């Protein structure tokens, strides 16, 4: 949606509009019309600049992407609490 580069569905993050918020749906189970985006802040910035979200979700007005931005800025799962080095917790 942001950079318009075609890629495999498995490489994209599904998004759903809930109320006036854009919510990430990594499992693809939330109801409603979905849109796909590369899980990259640059792609999110392009989509916001182009005002692509209201068109993709077919909703009027601006949508809040705060939850999506926080999801993309969060460290990947499994990185929390790990020590640097060989990966052992000892």
The first five atom37 places (N, CA, C, CB, O) and aatype in JSON, in Angstrom:
{
  "aatype": [20, 20, 20, 20, 20, 20, 20, 20, 20, 20, 20, 20, 20, 20, 20, 20, 20, 20, 20, 20, 20, 20, 20, 20, 20, 20, 20, 20, 20, 20, 20, 20, 20, 20, 20, 20, 20, 20, 20, 20, 20, 20, 20, 20, 20, 20, 20, 20, 20, 20, 20, 20, 20, 20, 20, 20, 20, 20, 20, 20, 20, 20, 20, 20, 20, 20, 20, 20, 20, 20, 20, 20, 20, 20, 20, 20, 20, 20, 20, 20, 20, 20, 20, 20, 20, 20, 20, 20, 20, 20],
  "atom_mask": [
    [1, 1, 1, 1, 1],
    [1, 1, 1, 1, 1],
    [1, 1, 1, 1, 1],
    [1, 1, 1, 1, 1],
    [1, 1, 1, 1, 1],
    [1, 1, 1, 1, 1],
    [1, 1, 1, 1, 1],
    [1, 1, 1, 1, 1],
    [1, 1, 1, 1, 1],
    [1, 1, 1, 1, 1],
    [1, 1, 1, 1, 1],
    [1, 1, 1, 1, 1],
    [1, 1, 1, 1, 1],
    [1, 1, 1, 1, 1],
    [1, 1, 1, 1, 1],
    [1, 1, 1, 1, 1],
    [1, 1, 1, 1, 1],
    [1, 1, 1, 1, 1],
    [1, 1, 1, 1, 1],
    [1, 1, 1, 1, 1],
    [1, 1, 1, 1, 1],
    [1, 1, 1, 1, 1],
    [1, 1, 1, 1, 1],
    [1, 1, 1, 1, 1],
    [1, 1, 1, 1, 1],
    [1, 1, 1, 1, 1],
    [1, 1, 1, 1, 1],
    [1, 1, 1, 1, 1],
    [1, 1, 1, 1, 1],
    [1, 1, 1, 1, 1],
    [1, 1, 1, 1, 1],
    [1, 1, 1, 1, 1],
    [1, 1, 1, 1, 1],
    [1, 1, 1, 1, 1],
    [1, 1, 1, 1, 1],
    [1, 1, 1, 1, 1],
    [1, 1, 1, 1, 1],
    [1, 1, 1, 1, 1],
    [1, 1, 1, 1, 1],
    [1, 1, 1, 1, 1],
    [1, 1, 1, 1, 1],
    [1, 1, 1, 1, 1],
    [1, 1, 1, 1, 1],
    [1, 1, 1, 1, 1],
    [1, 1, 1, 1, 1],
    [1, 1, 1, 1, 1],
    [1, 1, 1, 1, 1],
    [1, 1, 1, 1, 1],
    [1, 1, 1, 1, 1],
    [1, 1, 1, 1, 1],
    [1, 1, 1, 1, 1],
    [1, 1, 1, 1, 1],
    [1, 1, 1, 1, 1],
    [1, 1, 1, 1, 1],
    [1, 1, 1, 1, 1],
    [1, 1, 1, 1, 1],
    [1, 1, 1, 1, 1],
    [1, 1, 1, 1, 1],
    [1, 1, 1, 1, 1],
    [1, 1, 1, 1, 1],
    [1, 1, 1, 1, 1],
    [1, 1, 1, 1, 1],
    [1, 1, 1, 1, 1],
    [1, 1, 1, 1, 1],
    [1, 1, 1, 1, 1],
    [1, 1, 1, 1, 1],
    [1, 1, 1, 1, 1],
    [1, 1, 1, 1, 1],
    [1, 1, 1, 1, 1],
    [1, 1, 1, 1, 1],
    [1, 1, 1, 1, 1],
    [1, 1, 1, 1, 1],
    [1, 1, 1, 1, 1],
    [1, 1, 1, 1, 1],
    [1, 1, 1, 1, 1],
    [1, 1, 1, 1, 1],
    [1, 1, 1, 1, 1],
    [1, 1, 1, 1, 1],
    [1, 1, 1, 1, 1],
    [1, 1, 1, 1, 1],
    [1, 1, 1, 1, 1],
    [1, 1, 1, 1, 1],
    [1, 1, 1, 1, 1],
    [1, 1, 1, 1, 1],
    [1, 1, 1, 1, 1],
    [1, 1, 1, 1, 1],
    [1, 1, 1, 1, 1],
    [1, 1, 1, 1, 1],
    [1, 1, 1, 1, 1],
    [1, 1, 1, 1, 1]
  ],
  "atom_positions": [
    [[0.82, -1.17, 0.0], [0.0, 0.0, 0.0], [0.87, 1.26, 0.0], [-0.94, -0.01, 1.2], [0.56, 2.22, -0.7]],
    [[1.94, 1.26, 0.76], [2.78, 2.45, 0.85], [3.72, 2.59, -0.33], [3.58, 2.42, 2.12], [3.68, 3.59, -1.04]],
    [[4.58, 1.59, -0.53], [5.59, 1.68, -1.58], [5.09, 1.09, -2.9], [6.86, 0.97, -1.15], [5.73, 1.27, -3.93]],
    [[3.98, 0.38, -2.86], [3.35, -0.24, -4.04], [4.19, -1.32, -4.69], [3.05, 0.81, -5.06], [3.97, -1.65, -5.86]],
    [[5.15, -1.88, -3.97], [5.96, -2.97, -4.5], [5.22, -4.28, -4.26], [7.38, -2.99, -3.85], [4.8, -4.56, -3.13]],
    [[5.05, -5.06, -5.3], [4.37, -6.36, -5.15], [5.32, -7.35, -4.49], [3.88, -6.89, -6.53], [6.51, -7.41, -4.79]],
    [[4.74, -8.14, -3.57], [5.53, -9.14, -2.87], [4.58, -10.23, -2.39], [6.33, -8.52, -1.68], [3.36, -10.11, -2.52]],
    [[5.14, -11.29, -1.85], [4.33, -12.4, -1.35], [3.48, -11.94, -0.16], [5.22, -13.59, -0.95], [3.91, -11.1, 0.64]],
    [[2.3, -12.5, -0.06], [1.4, -12.15, 1.03], [2.03, -12.41, 2.4], [0.09, -12.92, 0.9], [1.77, -11.68, 3.35]],
    [[2.84, -13.43, 2.49], [3.48, -13.78, 3.76], [4.5, -12.74, 4.22], [4.15, -15.13, 3.64], [4.87, -12.71, 5.39]],
    [[4.96, -11.88, 3.3], [5.92, -10.83, 3.65], [5.24, -9.53, 4.07], [6.83, -10.57, 2.48], [5.92, -8.57, 4.44]],
    [[3.91, -9.49, 4.01], [3.17, -8.29, 4.31], [2.45, -8.41, 5.65], [2.17, -7.99, 3.21], [2.19, -9.52, 6.12]],
    [[2.13, -7.27, 6.24], [1.38, -7.21, 7.49], [-0.05, -6.81, 7.16], [2.03, -6.22, 8.5], [-0.27, -5.79, 6.51]],
    [[-1.02, -7.61, 7.61], [-2.42, -7.27, 7.37], [-2.85, -6.22, 8.38], [-3.33, -8.53, 7.47], [-2.49, -6.28, 9.55]],
    [[-3.63, -5.27, 7.9], [-4.14, -4.18, 8.72], [-5.66, -4.17, 8.63], [-3.55, -2.82, 8.29], [-6.24, -4.54, 7.6]],
    [[-6.31, -3.74, 9.72], [-7.76, -3.63, 9.75], [-8.11, -2.3, 10.41], [-8.42, -4.82, 10.52], [-7.43, -1.87, 11.34]],
    [[-9.15, -1.65, 9.91], [-9.63, -0.42, 10.53], [-10.68, -0.79, 11.57], [-10.21, 0.56, 9.47], [-11.7, -1.4, 11.25]],
    [[-10.42, -0.4, 12.82], [-11.36, -0.64, 13.92], [-11.74, 0.73, 14.46], [-10.73, -1.57, 15.05], [-10.92, 1.42, 15.07]],
    [[-12.97, 1.12, 14.23], [-13.37, 2.48, 14.57], [-12.61, 3.43, 13.67], [-13.1, 2.8, 16.08], [-12.69, 3.31, 12.45]],
    [[-11.88, 4.36, 14.25], [-11.06, 5.27, 13.48], [-9.58, 4.95, 13.57], [-11.29, 6.67, 13.93], [-8.74, 5.77, 13.2]],
    [[-9.25, 3.74, 14.06], [-7.86, 3.35, 14.25], [-7.45, 2.25, 13.27], [-7.63, 2.87, 15.69], [-8.26, 1.39, 12.9]],
    [[-6.19, 2.31, 12.85], [-5.63, 1.25, 12.03], [-4.91, 0.29, 12.96], [-4.66, 1.81, 10.92], [-3.99, 0.68, 13.67]],
    [[-5.33, -0.98, 12.96], [-4.83, -1.97, 13.89], [-4.09, -3.06, 13.11], [-5.99, -2.58, 14.72], [-4.61, -3.57, 12.12]],
    [[-2.87, -3.44, 13.56], [-2.18, -4.55, 12.9], [-2.88, -5.86, 13.22], [-0.7, -4.62, 13.35], [-3.36, -6.07, 14.34]],
    [[-2.94, -6.75, 12.24], [-3.58, -8.05, 12.4], [-2.63, -9.14, 11.89], [-4.94, -8.11, 11.63], [-2.85, -9.7, 10.82]],
    [[-1.55, -9.44, 12.66], [-0.55, -10.4, 12.18], [-1.1, -11.8, 11.93], [0.57, -10.48, 13.17], [-0.61, -12.51, 11.04]],
    [[-2.11, -12.22, 12.69], [-2.67, -13.56, 12.5], [-3.72, -13.58, 11.39], [-3.29, -14.05, 13.8], [-4.1, -14.66, 10.93]],
    [[-4.18, -12.43, 10.95], [-5.16, -12.37, 9.87], [-6.53, -12.85, 10.28], [-4.69, -13.16, 8.72], [-7.24, -13.45, 9.46]],
    [[-6.93, -12.61, 11.51], [-8.19, -13.16, 12.0], [-9.24, -12.1, 12.35], [-7.94, -13.99, 13.19], [-10.39, -12.44, 12.61]],
    [[-8.85, -10.83, 12.37], [-9.83, -9.8, 12.71], [-10.84, -9.63, 11.58], [-9.12, -8.46, 13.0], [-10.49, -9.74, 10.4]],
    [[-12.1, -9.37, 11.94], [-13.12, -9.19, 10.89], [-12.97, -7.83, 10.22], [-14.53, -9.33, 11.47], [-12.38, -6.91, 10.78]],
    [[-13.51, -7.73, 9.05], [-13.53, -6.46, 8.34], [-12.61, -6.45, 7.14], [-13.15, -5.36, 9.27], [-11.84, -7.37, 6.9]],
    [[-12.72, -5.37, 6.4], [-11.9, -5.2, 5.2], [-10.45, -4.99, 5.62], [-12.41, -4.01, 4.35], [-10.16, -4.15, 6.48]],
    [[-9.57, -5.74, 5.03], [-8.16, -5.63, 5.36], [-7.37, -4.96, 4.27], [-7.59, -6.99, 5.64], [-7.81, -4.85, 3.13]],
    [[-6.19, -4.5, 4.64], [-5.22, -3.95, 3.71], [-3.86, -4.5, 4.11], [-5.24, -2.36, 3.72], [-3.66, -4.92, 5.25]],
    [[-2.93, -4.49, 3.18], [-1.6, -5.05, 3.46], [-0.52, -4.0, 3.28], [-1.32, -6.25, 2.55], [-0.61, -3.11, 2.43]],
    [[0.5, -4.12, 4.12], [1.6, -3.16, 4.12], [2.88, -3.9, 4.49], [1.33, -1.99, 5.12], [2.85, -4.83, 5.3]],
    [[4.01, -3.5, 3.89], [5.29, -4.04, 4.34], [5.48, -3.64, 5.8], [6.48, -3.53, 3.46], [5.18, -2.5, 6.16]],
    [[5.97, -4.53, 6.65], [6.18, -4.17, 8.06], [7.41, -3.3, 8.23], [6.31, -5.45, 8.92], [8.4, -3.71, 8.85]],
    [[7.35, -2.1, 7.68], [8.48, -1.19, 7.64], [7.97, 0.24, 7.86], [9.24, -1.31, 6.28], [6.96, 0.63, 7.28]],
    [[8.66, 1.0, 8.69], [8.23, 2.38, 8.98], [8.26, 3.26, 7.73], [9.11, 2.98, 10.05], [7.43, 4.16, 7.59]],
    [[9.2, 3.02, 6.84], [9.28, 3.8, 5.61], [8.05, 3.6, 4.75], [10.52, 3.42, 4.83], [7.54, 4.55, 4.15]],
    [[7.57, 2.37, 4.68], [6.38, 2.06, 3.9], [5.15, 2.7, 4.56], [6.2, 0.52, 3.76], [4.26, 3.2, 3.87]],
    [[5.1, 2.69, 5.88], [4.01, 3.33, 6.61], [4.01, 4.84, 6.34], [4.13, 3.06, 8.13], [2.95, 5.42, 6.1]],
    [[5.18, 5.46, 6.37], [5.28, 6.89, 6.11], [4.77, 7.23, 4.7], [6.73, 7.36, 6.28], [4.06, 8.22, 4.51]],
    [[5.14, 6.42, 3.73], [4.66, 6.64, 2.35], [3.15, 6.52, 2.26], [5.32, 5.65, 1.39], [2.5, 7.34, 1.6]],
    [[2.58, 5.53, 2.91], [1.13, 5.33, 2.88], [0.41, 6.51, 3.53], [0.76, 4.02, 3.59], [-0.62, 6.96, 3.03]],
    [[0.96, 7.01, 4.64], [0.34, 8.16, 5.3], [0.46, 9.41, 4.43], [0.99, 8.4, 6.67], [-0.5, 10.18, 4.32]],
    [[1.6, 9.61, 3.82], [1.82, 10.78, 2.97], [0.88, 10.77, 1.76], [3.28, 10.83, 2.51], [0.4, 11.82, 1.34]],
    [[0.63, 9.59, 1.21], [-0.24, 9.45, 0.05], [-1.72, 9.39, 0.42], [0.15, 8.2, -0.72], [-2.58, 9.35, -0.45]],
    [[-2.01, 9.38, 1.74], [-3.38, 9.25, 2.24], [-4.05, 7.99, 1.69], [-4.22, 10.5, 1.87], [-5.19, 8.02, 1.23]],
    [[-3.31, 6.89, 1.73], [-3.78, 5.64, 1.15], [-4.73, 4.86, 2.06], [-2.6, 4.78, 0.82], [-5.52, 4.06, 1.57]],
    [[-4.68, 5.08, 3.37], [-5.5, 4.28, 4.28], [-7.0, 4.47, 4.1], [-5.13, 4.61, 5.7], [-7.72, 3.48, 4.01]],
    [[-7.51, 5.7, 4.04], [-8.96, 5.83, 3.83], [-9.43, 5.2, 2.52], [-9.34, 7.3, 3.84], [-10.52, 4.63, 2.47]],
    [[-8.63, 5.29, 1.47], [-9.01, 4.66, 0.2], [-8.99, 3.14, 0.31], [-8.07, 5.11, -0.94], [-9.9, 2.47, -0.18]],
    [[-7.96, 2.6, 0.96], [-7.84, 1.14, 1.06], [-8.97, 0.54, 1.88], [-6.49, 0.77, 1.68], [-9.49, -0.53, 1.55]],
    [[-9.35, 1.23, 2.95], [-10.42, 0.71, 3.8], [-11.8, 1.21, 3.38], [-10.17, 1.1, 5.24], [-12.81, 0.81, 3.95]],
    [[-11.84, 2.09, 2.37], [-13.08, 2.68, 1.87], [-13.85, 3.37, 3.0], [-13.96, 1.6, 1.22], [-15.06, 3.19, 3.16]],
    [[-13.12, 4.16, 3.77], [-13.7, 4.92, 4.87], [-13.41, 6.4, 4.67], [-13.14, 4.43, 6.24], [-12.36, 6.76, 4.14]],
    [[-14.33, 7.27, 5.1], [-14.08, 8.7, 4.97], [-13.16, 9.21, 6.07], [-15.4, 9.47, 4.99], [-13.09, 8.64, 7.16]],
    [[-12.47, 10.28, 5.77], [-11.67, 10.96, 6.78], [-10.37, 10.29, 7.13], [-12.45, 11.1, 8.0], [-10.08, 9.18, 6.67]],
    [[-9.57, 10.98, 7.94], [-8.28, 10.43, 8.35], [-8.44, 9.31, 9.37], [-7.39, 11.54, 8.93], [-9.41, 9.28, 10.14]],
    [[-7.5, 8.39, 9.37], [-7.48, 7.28, 10.32], [-6.22, 7.39, 11.18], [-7.53, 5.91, 9.59], [-5.18, 7.84, 10.71]],
    [[-6.32, 6.98, 12.42], [-5.2, 7.07, 13.36], [-4.31, 5.82, 13.23], [-5.71, 7.22, 14.82], [-4.78, 4.7, 13.42]],
    [[-3.04, 6.02, 12.91], [-2.09, 4.92, 12.72], [-1.16, 4.75, 13.92], [-1.27, 5.14, 11.46], [-0.11, 4.12, 13.79]],
    [[-1.52, 5.31, 15.08], [-0.65, 5.26, 16.25], [-0.36, 3.81, 16.68], [-1.29, 6.03, 17.41], [0.8, 3.46, 16.93]],
    [[-1.38, 2.96, 16.76], [-1.19, 1.57, 17.18], [-0.31, 0.82, 16.18], [-2.55, 0.85, 17.32], [0.53, 0.01, 16.57]],
    [[-0.5, 1.09, 14.91], [0.32, 0.46, 13.87], [1.78, 0.91, 13.99], [-0.23, 0.79, 12.46], [2.69, 0.09, 13.91]],
    [[2.0, 2.21, 14.18], [3.36, 2.73, 14.31], [4.05, 2.11, 15.52], [3.34, 4.27, 14.44], [5.22, 1.73, 15.43]],
    [[3.35, 1.99, 16.65], [3.93, 1.37, 17.86], [4.27, -0.09, 17.6], [2.96, 1.48, 19.05], [5.29, -0.58, 18.08]],
    [[3.42, -0.79, 16.85], [3.69, -2.2, 16.53], [4.95, -2.33, 15.69], [2.49, -2.81, 15.77], [5.76, -3.24, 15.91]],
    [[5.13, -1.43, 14.73], [6.31, -1.5, 13.85], [7.58, -1.06, 14.57], [6.09, -0.64, 12.63], [8.67, -1.53, 14.22]],
    [[7.47, -0.18, 15.55], [8.65, 0.29, 16.28], [9.09, -0.68, 17.37], [8.36, 1.63, 16.9], [10.23, -0.62, 17.82]],
    [[8.21, -1.59, 17.8], [8.53, -2.54, 18.86], [9.59, -3.53, 18.38], [7.25, -3.3, 19.31], [9.62, -3.89, 17.2]],
    [[10.47, -3.97, 19.29], [11.47, -4.97, 18.89], [10.78, -6.29, 18.56], [12.51, -5.18, 20.02], [9.72, -6.58, 19.1]],
    [[11.36, -7.08, 17.67], [10.77, -8.38, 17.32], [10.61, -9.27, 18.54], [11.62, -9.08, 16.26], [11.39, -9.19, 19.49]],
    [[9.59, -10.12, 18.51], [9.36, -11.05, 19.62], [10.57, -11.96, 19.78], [8.08, -11.9, 19.38], [11.17, -12.39, 18.79]],
    [[10.93, -12.25, 21.02], [12.07, -13.1, 21.29], [13.33, -12.32, 21.58], [12.3, -14.0, 20.13], [14.32, -12.9, 22.02]],
    [[13.32, -11.02, 21.35], [14.51, -10.2, 21.6], [14.5, -9.61, 23.0], [14.61, -9.09, 20.57], [15.53, -9.11, 23.45]],
    [[13.4, -9.65, 23.68], [13.28, -9.04, 25.0], [13.91, -9.95, 26.04], [11.81, -8.75, 25.35], [13.61, -11.14, 26.08]],
    [[14.78, -9.4, 26.87], [15.37, -10.16, 27.97], [16.54, -11.04, 27.6], [14.35, -10.99, 28.58], [17.05, -11.75, 28.47]],
    [[17.0, -11.02, 26.38], [18.13, -11.86, 25.98], [19.41, -11.07, 26.18], [18.0, -12.32, 24.51], [19.46, -9.87, 25.92]],
    [[20.43, -11.76, 26.64], [21.74, -11.13, 26.84], [22.53, -11.17, 25.54], [22.52, -11.83, 27.97], [22.36, -12.07, 24.72]],
    [[23.37, -10.2, 25.38], [24.25, -10.19, 24.21], [25.32, -11.27, 24.37], [24.91, -8.79, 24.01], [25.71, -11.59, 25.49]],
    [[25.76, -11.8, 23.29], [26.82, -12.8, 23.34], [26.36, -14.11, 22.74], [27.29, -13.02, 24.78], [25.83, -14.14, 21.63]],
    [[26.56, -15.21, 23.48], [26.27, -16.52, 22.94], [24.8, -16.94, 23.09], [27.15, -17.53, 23.59], [24.44, -18.02, 22.64]],
    [[23.96, -16.11, 23.7], [22.56, -16.43, 23.79], [22.17, -17.18, 25.05], [22.17, -17.22, 22.62], [20.99, -17.45, 25.26]],
    [[23.14, -17.53, 25.9], [22.79, -18.25, 27.12], [22.36, -17.25, 28.19], [23.99, -19.1, 27.62], [22.81, -16.11, 28.19]],
    [[21.49, -17.67, 29.08], [21.0, -16.81, 30.14], [21.79, -16.99, 31.43], [19.55, -17.09, 30.39], [21.4, -16.45, 32.46]],
    [[22.88, -17.71, 31.39], [23.66, -17.98, 32.58], [24.72, -16.95, 32.79], [24.28, -19.35, 32.51], [25.47, -17.02, 33.75]]
  ]
}
